[in-house]
């Protein structure tokens, strides 16, 4: 049996008098992760590749602007799955088989790429939300802003800024893999751990991702919902007064589908990122204030946060399939294609 898995089973079953409830939950989560993370990788990589392939064909009835945002979000999620799930979490869970990583001094480079990809995944969601806000609430700016060219500029700017912002991880962390989340997965020099400057920088990092995106997304969605409700009432009254009937409005139906897609993507992001965001800010405040040890959050919350955050990188395909009829049809055709080729 795998050394790390057997040790977790041993502590969970034979040493229950030695650990607290928090430790027991942590060991139970570790056992779940042995199957959860490999399954997520096996599903997440092909699902995101399939989503990118379907969206780039542009047969889903979505505008070029929206398509570009959704493709970028899927590509960023795919990078997170590779850099975080496959190259970070799985080696940590199966540490017995990945001891050789300790002799490869590239952990700080890995951290820069990982956190830059994560930032892109989060902020691409913000840019998409802002684009839909402009399209629905700012009709004067819609033609100028909601274009494929503007989407490319916005996504490119986010990518560059994310890479520049996360360069500090290269200097903060060492090149040696730690093979544990404590809370970093790289070895950290002692002077960095004791430096309030670095702790403050890291605290600001977690405020920018995902703290600030939470606030921006919630604000934009609230304004978008309010605008749609008001405009829907006005249009219903005008159509009723002019035609004397309340037939289905094609424009409002299009807006309704657009807002459903936006709200489901936003809700998915917020729900699955909340645990990790709260824990990250809580931990960094504990480091900054040096309060009593009892105020430090339980370690199992961090692992649960990672599990939920990585799940968010595999759910967008299901969201598109549920909310977009044409995407669902293209997905069915893509899944049937290998079998039809075999039968022919």
C-alpha positions as CSV (number, residue, x, y, z in Angstrom):
1,X,0.0,0.0,0.0
2,X,1.1,3.6,-0.7
3,X,3.2,4.8,2.3
4,X,1.3,8.1,2.7
5,X,-2.1,6.5,2.4
6,X,-1.3,3.7,4.9
7,X,0.0,6.3,7.4
8,X,-3.2,8.3,7.2
9,X,-5.3,5.1,7.7
10,X,-3.1,4.2,10.6
11,X,-3.5,7.5,12.4
12,X,-7.2,7.6,11.7
13,X,-8.0,4.1,12.9
14,X,-5.3,3.2,15.5
15,X,-4.3,6.5,17.1
16,X,-7.7,8.1,17.8
17,X,-6.7,8.9,21.4
18,X,-3.7,11.0,20.2
19,X,-5.4,13.5,17.9
20,X,-8.1,16.1,18.2
21,X,-11.4,16.3,16.2
22,X,-9.7,18.7,13.8
23,X,-6.9,16.3,13.2
24,X,-9.4,13.5,12.6
25,X,-11.2,15.5,10.0
26,X,-7.9,16.4,8.3
27,X,-6.9,12.7,8.1
28,X,-10.3,11.8,6.7
29,X,-10.0,14.5,4.0
30,X,-6.5,13.2,3.2
31,X,-7.9,9.7,2.6
32,X,-10.7,11.2,0.4
33,X,-8.1,13.1,-1.6
34,X,-6.3,9.9,-2.7
35,X,-9.2,9.3,-5.1
36,X,-10.7,12.8,-5.4
37,X,-7.7,14.5,-6.9
38,X,-6.8,11.8,-9.6
39,X,-10.5,11.6,-10.6
40,X,-10.7,15.4,-10.9
41,X,-7.6,15.4,-13.1
42,X,-8.9,12.6,-15.3
43,X,-12.2,14.4,-15.8
44,X,-11.0,18.1,-15.7
45,X,-8.3,17.9,-18.5
46,X,-10.5,16.4,-21.3
47,X,-13.6,18.3,-20.2
48,X,-11.8,21.7,-20.5
49,X,-10.1,20.6,-23.8
50,X,-13.5,19.6,-25.2
51,X,-15.0,22.9,-24.1
52,X,-12.3,24.9,-25.8
53,X,-12.7,22.8,-29.0
54,X,-16.5,23.3,-29.0
55,X,-16.4,27.0,-28.3
56,X,-13.7,27.8,-30.9
57,X,-16.0,26.3,-33.6
58,X,-18.4,29.1,-32.8
59,X,-21.5,27.1,-33.4
60,X,-23.1,27.7,-30.0
61,X,-25.1,30.8,-30.9
62,X,-22.9,33.0,-28.7
63,X,-21.3,36.3,-29.8
64,X,-17.6,36.4,-30.7
65,X,-17.0,38.5,-27.6
66,X,-18.6,36.1,-25.2
67,X,-17.0,33.1,-26.9
68,X,-13.5,34.7,-26.5
69,X,-14.1,35.2,-22.7
70,X,-15.4,31.6,-22.2
71,X,-12.5,30.1,-24.2
72,X,-10.0,32.1,-22.1
73,X,-11.7,31.0,-18.9
74,X,-11.6,27.3,-19.9
75,X,-7.9,27.7,-20.9
76,X,-7.0,29.3,-17.6
77,X,-8.9,26.5,-15.7
78,X,-7.0,23.9,-17.7
79,X,-3.7,25.6,-16.7
80,X,-4.8,25.6,-13.0
81,X,-5.6,21.9,-13.2
82,X,-2.2,21.1,-14.7
83,X,-0.1,23.4,-12.5
84,X,-2.1,23.2,-9.2
85,X,-4.0,19.9,-9.2
86,X,-1.6,17.6,-11.1
87,X,1.8,19.2,-10.2
88,X,1.1,20.4,-6.7
89,X,-1.8,18.6,-4.9
90,X,-1.4,15.1,-6.3
91,X,2.4,15.1,-5.4
92,X,1.5,16.3,-1.9
93,X,-1.1,13.6,-1.4
94,X,1.1,10.9,-2.9
95,X,4.3,12.2,-1.3
96,X,5.8,8.7,-1.1
97,X,6.0,8.5,-4.8
98,X,7.2,12.1,-5.4
99,X,10.2,12.4,-3.1
100,X,12.4,13.0,-6.2
101,X,10.8,16.5,-6.5
102,X,12.8,17.6,-3.5
103,X,15.9,17.4,-5.6
104,X,14.5,19.5,-8.4
105,X,14.9,23.2,-7.4
106,X,12.1,24.8,-9.5
107,X,9.4,25.2,-6.8
108,X,9.5,29.0,-6.8
109,X,9.2,29.1,-10.6
110,X,6.3,26.7,-10.3
111,X,4.7,29.0,-7.8
112,X,4.9,32.0,-10.1
113,X,3.2,30.1,-12.9
114,X,0.6,28.5,-10.7
115,X,-0.5,31.7,-9.0
116,X,-0.4,33.6,-12.3
117,X,-2.7,31.0,-13.8
118,X,-5.0,31.2,-10.8
119,X,-5.2,35.0,-11.0
120,X,-6.1,34.7,-14.7
121,X,-8.8,32.2,-13.9
122,X,-10.3,34.5,-11.3
123,X,-10.0,37.8,-13.1
124,X,-11.2,36.4,-16.5
125,X,-14.4,35.7,-14.6
126,X,-14.4,39.4,-13.5
127,X,-13.8,40.7,-17.0
128,X,-16.6,38.5,-18.4
129,X,-19.0,39.7,-15.7
130,X,-18.1,43.4,-16.5
131,X,-18.6,42.7,-20.2
132,X,-22.1,41.4,-19.6
133,X,-22.8,44.3,-17.3
134,X,-21.9,46.8,-20.1
135,X,-23.8,44.8,-22.7
136,X,-27.0,44.8,-20.6
137,X,-26.8,48.1,-18.6
138,X,-24.8,50.5,-20.7
139,X,-26.3,50.5,-24.2
140,X,-24.2,53.6,-25.3
141,X,-21.0,51.7,-24.5
142,X,-22.1,48.4,-25.8
143,X,-21.1,48.7,-29.4
144,X,-17.7,50.2,-28.5
145,X,-16.8,47.9,-25.6
146,X,-18.5,44.6,-26.3
147,X,-16.3,43.5,-29.2
148,X,-13.9,40.7,-29.9
149,X,-11.0,43.2,-30.1
150,X,-11.8,44.7,-26.7
151,X,-12.1,41.2,-25.2
152,X,-8.7,40.3,-26.5
153,X,-7.2,43.5,-25.0
154,X,-8.9,43.0,-21.7
155,X,-7.8,39.3,-21.4
156,X,-4.2,40.2,-22.5
157,X,-4.0,43.0,-20.0
158,X,-5.2,40.7,-17.2
159,X,-2.6,38.0,-18.2
160,X,0.3,40.4,-18.2
161,X,-0.7,42.1,-14.9
162,X,-1.1,38.7,-13.3
163,X,2.3,37.5,-14.3
164,X,3.9,40.8,-13.1
165,X,2.1,40.7,-9.8
166,X,3.1,37.1,-9.0
167,X,6.9,37.5,-9.7
168,X,7.4,38.3,-6.0
169,X,6.7,34.6,-5.3
170,X,10.0,33.8,-7.0
171,X,11.9,35.8,-4.4
172,X,9.7,34.9,-1.4
173,X,9.8,31.1,-1.8
174,X,12.8,28.9,-2.3
175,X,13.3,26.4,-5.1
176,X,12.9,23.3,-2.9
177,X,9.5,21.5,-2.8
178,X,8.1,21.0,0.7
179,X,5.4,18.4,-0.4
180,X,2.9,19.8,2.0
181,X,0.5,22.8,2.3
182,X,1.8,24.6,5.3
183,X,0.4,27.0,3.9
184,X,3.0,27.2,1.1
185,X,4.0,24.1,-0.9
186,X,7.5,25.4,-1.3
187,X,10.2,25.7,1.4
188,X,10.2,29.2,2.8
189,X,13.4,30.8,4.2
190,X,13.3,31.6,7.9
191,X,13.9,35.3,7.3
192,X,10.8,35.4,5.0
193,X,8.6,33.6,7.5
194,X,9.6,36.2,10.2
195,X,9.3,39.2,8.0
196,X,6.2,41.4,8.4
197,X,6.9,42.9,5.0
198,X,6.5,39.6,3.2
199,X,3.5,38.6,5.2
200,X,1.8,41.9,4.3
201,X,2.6,41.4,0.6
202,X,1.1,37.9,0.8
203,X,-1.9,39.3,2.6
204,X,-2.5,41.8,-0.1
205,X,-2.1,39.0,-2.7
206,X,-5.1,37.2,-1.2
207,X,-7.1,40.4,-1.0
208,X,-6.6,41.0,-4.7
209,X,-7.3,37.3,-5.5
210,X,-10.0,36.4,-4.8
211,X,-11.2,39.0,-2.2
212,X,-11.6,42.0,-4.5
213,X,-13.1,39.9,-7.4
214,X,-15.8,38.7,-4.9
215,X,-16.9,42.3,-4.2
216,X,-16.7,43.4,-7.9
217,X,-18.7,40.4,-9.1
218,X,-21.4,40.8,-6.4
219,X,-21.7,44.5,-7.2
220,X,-21.9,44.1,-10.9
221,X,-24.4,41.2,-10.7
222,X,-26.6,43.3,-8.3
223,X,-26.6,46.3,-10.7
224,X,-27.2,44.0,-13.7
225,X,-30.2,42.2,-12.0
226,X,-31.7,45.6,-11.0
227,X,-31.4,46.9,-14.6
228,X,-33.0,43.8,-16.1
229,X,-35.9,43.9,-13.6
230,X,-36.6,47.5,-14.3
231,X,-36.3,47.3,-18.1
232,X,-38.4,44.1,-18.1
233,X,-41.3,45.9,-16.3
234,X,-41.1,48.9,-18.7
235,X,-41.0,46.7,-21.8
236,X,-44.0,44.6,-20.6
237,X,-46.0,47.7,-20.0
238,X,-45.2,49.2,-23.4
239,X,-45.9,46.0,-25.3
240,X,-49.2,45.5,-23.4
241,X,-50.3,49.1,-24.1
242,X,-49.3,49.0,-27.8
243,X,-50.5,45.5,-28.8
244,X,-53.0,44.7,-26.0
245,X,-51.3,41.4,-25.4
246,X,-48.2,40.1,-23.6
247,X,-46.5,37.8,-26.1
248,X,-43.0,36.5,-25.4
249,X,-40.4,39.2,-26.0
250,X,-37.4,37.8,-28.1
251,X,-35.0,40.5,-26.8
252,X,-35.9,39.9,-23.2
253,X,-35.7,36.2,-23.7
254,X,-32.1,36.7,-25.0
255,X,-31.3,38.8,-22.0
256,X,-32.8,36.2,-19.7
257,X,-30.5,33.5,-21.1
258,X,-27.5,35.8,-20.9
259,X,-28.1,36.7,-17.3
260,X,-28.7,33.0,-16.3
261,X,-25.3,32.1,-17.8
262,X,-23.7,35.0,-16.0
263,X,-25.3,34.4,-12.6
264,X,-24.6,30.6,-12.7
265,X,-20.9,31.2,-13.5
266,X,-20.6,33.9,-10.8
267,X,-22.5,31.8,-8.2
268,X,-20.3,28.8,-9.0
269,X,-17.1,30.9,-8.6
270,X,-18.3,32.5,-5.3
271,X,-19.5,29.3,-3.7
272,X,-16.5,27.2,-4.5
273,X,-13.9,29.9,-3.7
274,X,-15.4,31.2,-0.4
275,X,-13.8,28.7,1.9
276,X,-10.3,29.2,0.6
277,X,-10.7,33.0,0.5
278,X,-11.9,33.3,4.1
279,X,-9.2,30.9,5.3
280,X,-6.4,32.6,3.5
281,X,-7.3,36.1,4.8
282,X,-7.9,34.6,8.3
283,X,-4.5,32.9,8.3
284,X,-2.7,36.1,7.1
285,X,-4.4,38.2,9.7
286,X,-3.3,35.7,12.4
287,X,0.3,36.1,11.1
288,X,0.1,39.9,11.1
289,X,-1.5,40.3,14.5
290,X,0.2,37.4,16.3
291,X,-2.9,36.7,18.4
292,X,-3.3,33.6,20.5
293,X,-2.7,30.3,18.9
294,X,-6.4,29.3,19.6
295,X,-7.5,31.9,17.0
296,X,-5.6,30.1,14.2
297,X,-8.0,28.3,11.8
298,X,-8.1,24.5,11.7
299,X,-5.8,23.0,9.1
300,X,-8.6,20.9,7.5
301,X,-10.3,24.0,6.3
302,X,-7.4,24.8,4.1
303,X,-7.5,21.3,2.5
304,X,-11.3,21.6,2.0
305,X,-10.8,25.0,0.5
306,X,-8.3,23.6,-2.0
307,X,-10.7,20.8,-2.9
308,X,-13.6,23.1,-3.6
309,X,-11.4,25.7,-5.5
310,X,-10.1,23.0,-7.8
311,X,-13.6,21.7,-8.4
312,X,-14.5,25.1,-9.8
313,X,-12.1,24.5,-12.6
314,X,-14.1,21.5,-13.8
315,X,-17.7,22.8,-13.6
316,X,-18.0,25.4,-16.3
317,X,-18.6,22.8,-19.0
318,X,-21.6,21.5,-17.0
319,X,-22.8,25.0,-16.6
320,X,-22.6,25.7,-20.3
321,X,-24.4,22.4,-21.1
322,X,-27.2,23.2,-18.7
323,X,-27.8,26.8,-19.7
324,X,-26.9,26.8,-23.4
325,X,-29.0,24.6,-25.7
326,X,-26.7,24.8,-28.7
327,X,-23.6,24.1,-26.6
328,X,-25.4,21.0,-25.3
329,X,-26.1,19.8,-28.9
330,X,-22.5,20.4,-29.9
331,X,-21.3,18.5,-26.8
332,X,-23.5,15.5,-27.7
333,X,-22.2,15.5,-31.2
334,X,-18.6,15.6,-30.0
335,X,-19.2,12.7,-27.6
336,X,-21.0,10.7,-30.3
337,X,-18.3,11.4,-32.9
338,X,-15.8,8.6,-32.0
339,X,-18.6,6.0,-31.9
340,X,-20.1,7.1,-35.3
341,X,-16.6,6.8,-36.8
342,X,-16.2,3.3,-35.5
343,X,-19.6,2.2,-36.8
344,X,-19.0,3.7,-40.2
